[in-house]
Amino acid sequence: MNLKNMVKSTRSYRKFDSTFKISKNDLIDLIDIAHFSASHGNIQPLRYLIYNDEKNNPKIFSTLKWAASLPDWDGPIPSERPTAYIVILSKKIDSYTHCDAGIAMQTIMLSATEKSLGGCIFASI
């Protein structure tokens, strides 16, 4: 798939198949690709946490605000919730941090599309 079609195919999903499990290796692959993304001043301030287990996923889910344009919707029902999360943190906060995080998140989303996976970027945590 060429880049234009990849970008056009990448969507923010709000409902997932909770029976589909994403492996730790797939999550690591997505992060490894993001490491090649541009970073202001080449300082690489981002760090990544991955979760794909039934103990931690509900904790992450409870912190998210789903679809701000739908204020009466609390997010997907349990059978439609994500089975994995990548949390991006920064060891340095400055006026460019959000740019590095945005570039990394888009790279992860494109990589997920290439693997026939879906995702959703959250800033409302």
KADAQUI-V24226 format. One record per helix or strand of 2 or more residues. SS is the DSSP state (H for helix, E for strand). FROM is the first residue (numbers start at 0). TO is the last residue. If there is no record, write none. Layout:
ss:SS from:FROM to:TO
ss:SS from:FROM to:TO
This chain:
ss:H from:2 to:8
ss:H from:23 to:33
ss:H from:39 to:41
ss:E from:45 to:50
ss:H from:56 to:60
ss:H from:77 to:79
ss:E from:84 to:89
ss:H from:96 to:113
